[in-house]
Amino acid sequence: MHALVERLYPLCRSITGDGVRATLDIVGEYVPLQVHEVPTGTRVLDWTVPQEWNIRDAYIADATGRRVVDFAASSLHVLGYSVPVSATMPLSELRDHLHTLPENPSWVPYRTSYYKPAWGFCLAQETLDALPDGEYEVCVDSTLADGHLTYAEHVVPGQVADEVIVSCHVCHPSLANDNLAGIAVAVFLARALAERTPYHTYRFIFAPGTIGAITWLARNAERVRERVKHGLVLACAGDRGPLTYKRSRRGDAGIDRVMRHVLTASQRPHRITEFTPYGYDERQYCSPGFDLGVGSLSRTPYARYPEYHTSADNPDFVSPEAMEDTLAVCREAFAVLDRDQRYVNLSPYGEPQLGRRGLYDSLGGRSDAKQTEMAMLWVLSLSDGEHSLLDVAERSGLPFEAVADAADALRGAELIKE
């Protein structure tokens, strides 16, 4: 996963353009993708697909021709969606187009102007402080033209058509945690799920933030309402902070209960926060017209670590161990989702005799009943068609896996049915 982050890091991504396509080309080497191109001007819900932005070069050069700010050194140096410019101007005039972080003078900020024509550069405050007064050559070799918005999907087929969506954004340039770690975890989660036949169908969405998710919803509205049962947005998935789960707008959706159970049972350090209509694309999937059960998983949430949206969010900032932990939690949560069924007890009048079915220790009266035996008794007791296996695990205090294994054994003995 960390190698994938490093490979994607240099690419200049935005909400449209060749950087997104190059990113998806690399992701497509790991998992097969269906890539979608949506033309400029297409109406998507209350939005319109914008013009496509591409950039070839950008710089600020001093009187000797030396590039004091160079897009070739980092894609963060250019204000995202900058309109083209070629001019010479004094530093006093240029300053209005420069963005820095005075509180962290060696870092370069990430700034954009997607929907308002502008141009600008991002640079370290210490670089700006070292610039003498004088004339500077300014060049942004970019294009804004009718084109397409690009997003991609990868589907892991399940036993049923009901879907779990996993969404991550592919629009940020050279930001390792806020963007690339989520992409990497999603890619390796898809590969892990494909090693078995999951119960649900899993749909991975690689799309630009906000406008990409809105475009996907607009193009899939009917199927979304019929099939999407759960969802998870992945972002900021690789820093060294504890895991943070943000609930869906509903607050009690299936994914909310599963994530709470998995994080609590694992005894990992974690936080669970309530939904707010600000953040990543969970706010699009949870918008009231769709009201999907989609939560968001991150480590340190957006804007709550100093490196957020700066050049300090580089591959050294993300940890292979942290990404591995994020991936493990996703796998554990989806294992619960896939096994969390409701059952009916086929022998509900009194306790069925488990011993003669080989399901119970033949010596009765033991006070140290095994966990598996207790799990069977709990499953039988709550298999009334109303309680799910997660209900059983939460009420009994037993691990979900033990409860699910007990249900498998009881189903095999024809004592319960879905």
CORJO-V713150 format. One line per field, one symbol per residue. ss: DSSP state (2 for helix, 1 for strand, 0 for the rest). phi: phi as a letter, one per 40 degrees, with the letter a starting at -180 (. if undefined). psi: psi as a letter, one per 40 degrees, with the letter a starting at -180 (. if undefined). A space follows every 50 residues. Layout:
BEGIN
ss=???
phi=???
psi=???
END
This chain:
BEGIN
ss=02222222200000000222222222222200011111100011001100 01111111111000001111000022210100001111112222222110 02220000100100000000110022222000001111111111100111 11111100000011111110000002222222222222222220000000 11111110002222222220222222211111110000000011110000 00022222222222220001111000000002222000000001111100 00000000010000000002222222222222222222200111100000 00002220000000000000222222222222011111222222220002 222222222222000110
phi=.cccdcccdcccbacahcccccccccdcccbcbbcbbbcdgccbfcbbcc ccbbbbaaabbcccgcccbbdccacccbddgdccaaabacdcccdcbbbb bdcbcccbcbbbacbbdabibbacdccccccccicbcbbbcbbbadaacb aabbbbcbcbcdbbcbbacbbccfbccciccccccccccccccccbbccc cbbcbbaccgcccccccccbdccdccbcbaaacbafcbcccccbbbccdc gbcdccccccccccccgccabbbccbcaibcdccccddcbfccbbbbabc cdgbbdcdfacccbdcccbdccccccccccccccccdcbcbbbbccbccg cccccccgbadcccgccbdcdccccccccccbcbgbbcccdcccccgccd cccccccccccccfcbac
psi=dddddddddeihiaeiiddddddddddeddihihhhhhihehhhbeihhi ihhihdiiihiadeehhdhhdddheeehhhfhiiihihiidddddeehhi gddgeeihihiigdehhiiiihiidddddehiiaihhhhhgiihihbihh iiihhhiadiehihihhiifehhfhddgcddddddddddddddeeihidi hhhhhhiiicddddddddefdddddddhdiihhhifeeieiiihhhiidd dfiddddddddddddefihiihiiiifibaeddddeidddfighahhabh iieeidehfieegidddihdddddddddddddddddddegiiihhegegi hihddeefeihehiehefhidddddddddddegeedhiddddddddeiid ddddddddddddefeii.
END
